[in-house]
């Protein structure tokens, strides 16, 4: 009874008393007495339970010895013998976890197999026996990596769940089924195993009573599985729910419970992960405190087997804080902690390889900080040890091989030793071979491998990786915008590299640009897919369209909630799988074989509507820089050897820093003309300034850090003549050719049902500088617009006011502050409540105006085309891109900051042109005219007449000094850009 009360309430005093009585019972039972085996078994079981709390080795050794003796006393056909063998196997397994002797685990499995064989199919204990065997097989799989062990473990646990009656025992079986399914997922990468595991773990939590001591374990297991799914799919809702479950488990765990330290450690890991993902430093600080607390529980027993885990995990979090704050002391301490953990970890311990790999990573970080090659060399040695310690089929082996490849490549870049490059390639190739074809990490590892110098091999590898991206995007369809970004970061630059390598190996310009398109704008492409025009398909196959729209709307709905549910992600995943099936059916229909597939070469050429409206794609990679000229009938390419990535990055960094002087900015624009814009316009035949007739229209599509450089403003400002883009062609931008096709489709689908103008101005924004001319801009536009046009004028508005006003609008004009964010989907237009409820990229994308596309979004705010995530530059995730995805046919915005006073005049010039054109898509012409005026007029006219470049009157509120400081200043006018058709 005391033991039963202990099992329910966890009071250790009850267990101590029960052991005392059991010892008395055994000592008073003669050697030959028939009850002696029962007494031995009873005492051994209680000693084993006490070991779980005290970690006293002698308790566990005595428990095993007592139960072995009990088994030996029982006849082969004694019905109690099976239960004794089962307990013996369980404690042998426990000793393996404690000490790490594989012989204990192998013997435990043999004992458990005998138990299963001896237990009748209809026996009430059979589920328990099957579950115990499954646990041990899973443990051996994690240690040795034999895939047959985990397959058998899942079969055993599924049988246990299926035949067990509804009881507390079944709760344990459900929880264990979740764990073994997750183990197989770790190895094979089948996301369905992980979804199934979470469903089973949630069932366990839902079934167990709220006051049962085992509930904390179920909660902890569920949290671990949700964390695993977050690490796989990147969905923040899973991480948030994992933290909630972990906190709930800790709150219900007694202060002296042996599992408390482990749960504190787990919560610390989760908070560290959230800090890395969301950027909240408070999460990281709390994670370190929790890990310190977990480690401190071992101070009285430095031989505690958990101590090495706590040391390693605390070191990991300190390393994370070093990455965030740059305090070298954190990194030094992290290295010392992990070195201590490794020194105390047995050579054959299953966690040793992971700790060695972790140490290698930290030493690599210190090398990057100090430049000490000894740290890099030692880091490589540690990772080599990690790989050597991995059994051939171990689930983590691929990750460690990939790490070794990266560190060897790092040393090659420092020393130039070819052997390092060759070994880097070899190890990365082996890392790739460990992954199944549909594993989510495969494209990222291929991306790393493609950095080698065997052009043909590297080209083949990047092409394989490129063709995996649609699979990654399909898997990411059920994620929200933030999570999709995170999933694509490992594939940064893949499209540019694939296109460059295709050209390097003699492939055609068409092949290269198709690869580039596949590798860029992947997230936007998901939006294009679900916003496709279904008119033709609806006429012929209405039922399929109905199913497609149902699933599309489910996936296009918001994914966040106050408390996310574990099943929510699974439902979205199921909807994504169902959508894939519907798409496959549609592609089997006549005339719809290419439904939602990437554009063909003919479709790309068709995006260039005439020879006077070409598309210019500038692709920059570490291998080479090329320009693709896309016209209605052909795609050609030019190699630009003078355009080099290091110089582009240098100019990008200077421009982003805000430290450029005006003279340096002029030199940057001259450099852009010399290395790119000038030769491109010559190749297109745009060789002279336009003075009369139709202007050529160039759509620029840039890659990588070149996206931030104002190629539309490239020119020789300080000399007269035609060496200037602005005088030879009208410029617009697009993140990709797919995005341009989307904008063209919106232009074609536009109607006159929208005629409302929304003008929102924020002269005063909490926490920001005053913008007195924002109100003037609003007033000037209000007066400029014909009185017949309906309008909504907003001042110092809240987010909800803006979103409500946009419904049914034709033009959205925002005059206020723009705020780029390190997480680009959180970049925002600042409304009165921006600090608590910002109007973000994600909010704008969700507007779904594509069904009746509005004319123009004019964002008269700073840095609305700026993406601060270097790894996502090719995704075009910024405020302007969000407005285009929402459905606006034209978008005007800025690359960097705007000057408040000058915004008024630019806006008046743009809207004056639009109104004269009858509210058509003339925004690009209006912006072009405004920029010429602000620059100081056309260069050709100035050259022939000798007139000053002051092309407009000074307004009454401007001084001559102010005018001279901004008129012609490229910081003022070159920031403006246009996106659209």
MIKOLKOL-342814 format. One record per residue (C-alpha): residue in three letters; z, x negated, y. Coordinates in steps of 0.1 Angstrom, whole numbers, plus 5000, padded with zeros to 4 digits. Layout:
N
alaZXY...
END
This chain:
981
unk500050005000unk500849715024unk497449565016unk495749895022unk497449935056unk496449585065unk492849665057unk492849965080unk494949835109unk494649455106unk498449385109unk498849035094unk502549095087unk501549365062unk499449105044unk502148845044unk504549085028unk502049195003unk501448834992unk505148774988unk505449074965unk502348974945unk503848624940unk507048774927unk505149004904unk503148704890unk506248484885unk507948754866unk505048814843unk505048604810unk501948394801unk500848624773unk501548954790unk498549184792unk499249244829unk499148884839unk495348884845unk495849174869unk498648994888unk496448674891unk493548884904unk495749074928unk497348754943unk494048574945unk492448854964unk495248864989unk495248484994unk491548505000unk492148765027unk494848555043unk492348255044unk490048475065unk492748485092unk494448145089unk491547925076unk494147745054unk492047555028unk494847585002unk494847965004unk491147974995unk491447704967unk494447894952unk492548224954unk489648084935unk491947914909unk493948234904unk490848454899unk489148204876unk492248214854unk492248594855unk488548594844unk489348354815unk492148584803unk489848894800unk487748964770unk483948994774unk484049364769unk487049434791unk485949674819unk488049494845unk486349164839unk483349264860unk485449324891unk487148984886unk483848804884unk482648984915unk485748864935unk485348514921unk481748504934unk482748634968unk485348364973unk483048084960unk480548204986unk483348195013unk484247835003unk480547735007unk480547875042unk483747685050unk482947355034unk479147365028unk479047254991unk475847414977unk477247404942unk479747674953unk476947894965unk474847844934unk477847934912unk478648234934unk475048364929unk475348314891unk478548504890unk477148784911unk474048814889unk476248844859unk478149124876unk474949314884unk473649274849unk476949404834unk477349704857unk475650034845unk473050184867unk475250494874unk478450304879unk480250374913unk480749994918unk477049904914unk476249924951unk479049684959unk477849444933unk474249454945unk475449404981unk477449094972unk474548934954unk472249014984unk474648845008unk474648524987unk470948524983unk470448565020unk472848275027unk470948045002unk467648145018unk469048045052unk470147715038unk467247625015unk464447855027unk463147984994unk461348305003unk461948464969unk465748464977unk465248685008unk462848924991unk465348974963unk468249014988unk466349295006unk465549474973unk469249444962unk470549584995unk468049864997unk469049974962unk472749954972unk472150175003unk470050424983unk472550484955unk475850454974unk477550784984unk478450835020unk481550625025unk482950335044unk481450105018unk477950235026unk478550135062unk478849775051unk475649795030unk473749935060unk475049665082unk474149395056unk470649545052unk470049495089unk471049125085unk468849045055unk465849215071unk466449005102unk466548695081unk463148775066unk461848845101unk462948505112unk460848355085unk457748575084unk457748725119unk456949085109unk458349285138unk458749595115unk461449415096unk463449365128unk462949725140unk464149845105unk467049615107unk468249755140unk467850115128unk470150035098unk472649845119unk472750145144unk473350375114unk476350165104unk477850185139unk477250565140unk478850615106unk482050405107unk485150575123unk486050465158unk489450325148unk488350135117unk488849755118unk485349705104unk483649875134unk483949565154unk481849375128unk479249645128unk479049635166unk478749255166unk475949265140unk474049525160unk474449315191unk473049005173unk470049195160unk469249335194unk469548985208unk467048865182unk464649135191unk464949045228unk464248685220unk461148795201unk459749075223unk461448985255unk462549345264unk465449325287unk466849665276unk467549505242unk469549225258unk471449475280unk472349685250unk473349375230unk475749275257unk477249625258unk477749625221unk479249275221unk481649365249unk482649675230unk483349465199unk485549225218unk487449505235unk488349645200unk489249305185unk492849195183unk493848885203unk494848695172unk491948815150unk490048525134unk486748665144unk487648695181unk486548345190unk483248395173unk482648715192unk483548555225unk481048285217unk478348545209unk478948725241unk478748395260unk475348335243unk474148675254unk475248635290unk473648285291unk470348445279unk470548715306unk471248455332unk468148265321unk466048575322unk467248765352unk468648475372unk472248585378unk474348275380unk477548475376unk476448555340unk476148185333unk479548105348unk481148385327unk479248255296unk480747905301unk484248055305unk483948255273unk482647945254unk485447735267unk487848005255unk486348005221unk486447625219unk490047615230unk491147825200unk490347515179unk492547275199unk495447295175unk493047235145unk490246995154unk489047025118unk488347395122unk484747435108unk483847665137unk484747395162unk481347225158unk479547555166unk481647615197unk481047255209unk477347295205unk477147625222unk479247525252unk476947215255unk473947455256unk475347655284unk476347355304unk472747235300unk471547575313unk473847535344unk472347185349unk468847335348unk469947595374unk472147395398unk471147035391unk474646895387unk474246585365unk477846595354unk477146925336unk474246745317unk476446445308unk479146665295unk476746875276unk475346565258unk478846445249unk479846785235unk476746815213unk477146455202unk480746535191unk479446845173unk476946645154unk479446375145unk481646635129unk478746815111unk478246715075unk474846565067unk473846855045unk475147125068unk472547395075unk473247385113unk472947005116unk469147015123unk469447265151unk472147065168unk470046745166unk467146935181unk469447055208unk470646705216unk467046585217unk466246855243unk469146745265unk468346385263unk464746475274unk466246665303unk468246355314unk465146145311unk463346375334unk466246345358unk466845975357unk463645825343unk465545625318unk463145575289unk466045505265unk467045875268unk463545985259unk463445745230unk466845865217unk465846225222unk462746165200unk464945995173unk467346295173unk464446545169unk462946335142unk466246355124unk466246735129unk462846765113unk463946535084unk467046745079unk465047065075unk464147175040unk460347215037unk460447595039unk463247625064unk462647905091unk463547665119unk461347375108unk458347495128unk460347515160unk461747155155unk458247025147unk456947185179unk459847025199unk458946685184unk455346725193unk456346805229unk458646505233unk456146265218unk453546395242unk456046335270unk456445975260unk452645935257unk452246055293unk454745785303unk453545495282unk450045575272unk450645465236unk448045645215unk450245665184unk452545895202unk449646125211unk448446125175unk451946205161unk452346475188unk449246645176unk450146595139unk453546755144unk452247035165unk449547115139unk452247125112unk454447345134unk451447585138unk450947585100unk454447725095unk453648045114unk451748345100unk448648455118unk450348735138unk453548545148unk454348595185unk454848215190unk451448115176unk449448125208unk452047925227unk452047645201unk448247645201unk448347615239unk450547305235unk448247155209unk445147205230unk446346925254unk444946655231unk441846445239unk439746525209unk437446765228unk435846945199unk439146995181unk441047095213unk438247345222unk438447505188unk442247535191unk442147695225unk439547945214unk441748045185unk444648085209unk442548275234unk441548525207unk445248575198unk446048695234unk444749055228unk447249065199unk450048945221unk449149195248unk448949475222unk452449375210unk453649365246unk452249705255unk455549875247unk457449635270unk458049685307unk456349485334unk459149215336unk459149165299unk455449135296unk455548855321unk458148665301unk456048705269unk452948545285unk454648245301unk454048015271unk450248085274unk450147965310unk446747795318unk445247875285unk442248055299unk441347765322unk441847515295unk439647705271unk436847745296unk436947375306unk436947255270unk434047485261unk431947325289unk433246975278unk431847035243unk428447165255unk428947535253unk427147765278unk428447875311unk428548235298unk430648135268unk433047955290unk433548235316unk434048485288unk436848275274unk438348235309unk438348615314unk440148665280unk442848425291unk443648555326unk445048885339unk446348985305unk449149205319unk446749375344unk444349425315unk447049635297unk447049855328unk443249875330unk443249985293unk445650285299unk443950375332unk440350385317unk437950675327unk437850905296unk435251155310unk432451075285unk434851045255unk436551375265unk433351565264unk432551455229unk435951405213unk438651605231unk441251585204unk441151205202unk441351185240unk444351425239unk446151195214unk445150885234unk446551035266unk449751145250unk450450795237unk449250635269unk451550845290unk454550765267unk453850385271unk453150415308unk456550585315unk459550395328unk461450195302unk464750145319unk467850375318unk471550345326unk472350265290unk469350185269unk469350305233unk468550075203unk466050335191unk464150355224unk462350025220unk461450125184unk459950455196unk457850265222unk456850015195unk455750305172unk453850465201unk452050135206unk451150105169unk449850465170unk447750385201unk446150095183unk445250335154unk443650585178unk441750305196unk440450185162unk439250545155unk437450565188unk435650235182unk434250375150unk432450645170unk428750605181unk428450465217unk432250375218unk432250065197unk433449845226unk436150085238unk438849885256unk437349555245unk436849275270unk433649285291unk430349155277unk428248885295unk425949165308unk428949355321unk430249045339unk426848985355unk426649355365unk429849305385unk427749095409unk425849395424unk423149175441unk422148815448unk423748875482unk427048965466unk427748695440unk430948625422unk432248275425unk434848165399unk436547835404unk438147705373unk440547405376unk442147245345unk443546905337unk440246815320unk437746915347unk437047155375unk433947375375unk432447665395unk430847965378unk428248135399unk427748495387unk424748685398unk423149005385unk420748815361unk422548495352unk425648285350unk425447925360unk427947655364unk428447345386unk430847065378unk432946955408unk434346605400unk435846575435unk437946875430unk441046755410unk444146935399unk446646675412unk445146705447unk445147085445unk448847085434unk449646855463unk447947075489unk449547385473unk453047235475unk452447135512unk451247475522unk454047645503unk456647425519unk455747535554unk455947175566unk452247135575unk451347075611unk448347245627unk446346925625unk447246875588unk446147235582unk442747165598unk442346865575unk443247085545unk440547335555unk438047045559unk438946915525unk438447265510unk434947275526unk434046925513unk435246965477unk434447325470unk433347585496unk430447385512unk428647285480unk429147635466unk427547815496unk424747565495unk424147635458unk424148005466unk421547965493unk423948065521unk423147755542unk423247885578unk425448085600unk424648455600unk423648585634unk421748905626unk421149125596unk423149185565unk426048945557unk426348795523unk429448895505unk431248645482unk433948755458unk436248455451unk438148435418unk440448125417unk442647985391unk446047825390unk447547675422unk444147715438unk444948085441unk447148005471unk444547805491unk442447985517unk438947905506unk437648185528unk438847985558unk437447645547unk435647485576unk435347205601unk437247385629unk437047105654unk433247065654unk430547315662unk427947415637unk427747605605unk430247415582unk432347715579unk432647995553unk433548255579unk430248225597unk428148225565unk429648495543unk432148775542unk434848695517unk437048895493unk439248805464unk439948935429unk442348815403unk439648845376unk436248995370unk437949265350unk439949355381unk436749365402unk435149595377unk438249815379unk438049825417unk434349915415unk435050195391unk437750325415unk435150305443unk432750515422unk435450765413unk436750825448unk436651165463unk437251315497unk440351505485unk442551235500unk442551225538unk446151165548unk447050845566unk450650705560unk451850455586unk455250295578unk456850055603unk460049855600unk460949705634unk464549675622unk465349575587unk468949515575unk469549145570unk466149035584unk464748925618unk463649195642unk459849275643unk459449445677unk455649455673unk455749655641unk456449965661unk453749885686unk451349835656unk452250185643unk451750345678unk448450175684unk447050285650unk448350635656unk446450655690unk443350485675unk442950735646unk441051065654unk443351355659unk441651545631unk443151305605unk446451415590unk449051155591unk452651075583unk454450825606unk457550665591unk460050445610unk462950255594unk462250455563unk463850445529unk462050365496unk462050725485unk460450835518unk457550585514unk456850685478unk457051055486unk454651015515unk452050815495unk451251115473unk447851235484unk447250955509unk443950795517unk445350495537unk448750335534unk449650105563unk452949905560unk454149705590unk457349515582unk458749235561unk457449135527unk459648945503unk458148745474unk460548695444unk460748425417unk460248715393unk456948835408unk457249195396unk460349215418unk458449105450unk458949385475unk458149555508unk461349585526unk462549925535unk465950015550unk467550025515unk465849715502unk469049535493unk470049805468unk466749975460unk463749755468unk460149885468unk458749645443unk455549545426unk456649745396unk457150055417unk453750025432unk451949975399unk453650285386unk451950505413unk448850575391unk446450675419unk443550565398unk442750935389unk441750985425unk441650645441unk442750615478unk440750405502unk443050135516unk446449975513unk446949755544unk450149545540unk450849395574unk453749195559unk454348835550unk453248675517unk451948985500unk449448775479unk452148525470unk453348485434unk456248245431unk456148215393unk453947905386unk453348005350unk452048345360unk449648255389unk446648355368unk448148705362unk447748795399unk451248965400unk451949025436unk452149315461unk448449315468unk447549315431unk450049595425unk448349815451unk445049745434unk446449835400unk447950155416unk444350255424unk443750155460unk440050065464unk440649805491unk443849605499unk444449385529unk447349135529unk448448785534unk448848455516unk451748335537unk453748455567unk452248665595unk452948645632unk454348965645unk452548985678unk449148905663unk449349165636unk448649445662unk445249305673unk444049235637unk445049585626unk443249745656unk440049545648unk440149645611unk440750015617unk438250025646unk435449915621unk436650155594unk436750455618unk433250365631unk431950365595unk433350715589unk436450605569unk434350425543unk435050105525unk434349895556unk437849735556unk436349405545unk433849395574unk436649485598unk438849215586unk436048955587unk435349055623unk438949035632unk439348685617unk436248555636unk437748685668unk441148535661unk439548205652unk437848195685unk434448345679unk431448235658unk430847865656unk427047895660unk427348095692unk429847845707unk427547555697unk424547705715unk426147835746unk428947585751unk431347875759unk435047845752unk436147985719unk438448235736unk436648545723unk438948815736unk440948925767unk444648835769unk446749145765unk449249235792unk452249135770unk450748795761unk450948475781unk448148215783unk450547965766unk451148205737unk447448275733unk446447915733unk449047845706unk447748105683unk444048155691unk442147945666unk445447845649unk444547875611unk448147945602unk447748275622unk444248395610unk443648225577unk446548395560unk444748735559unk442648825528unk440949125513unk440949235477unk438749505463unk435149605455
END
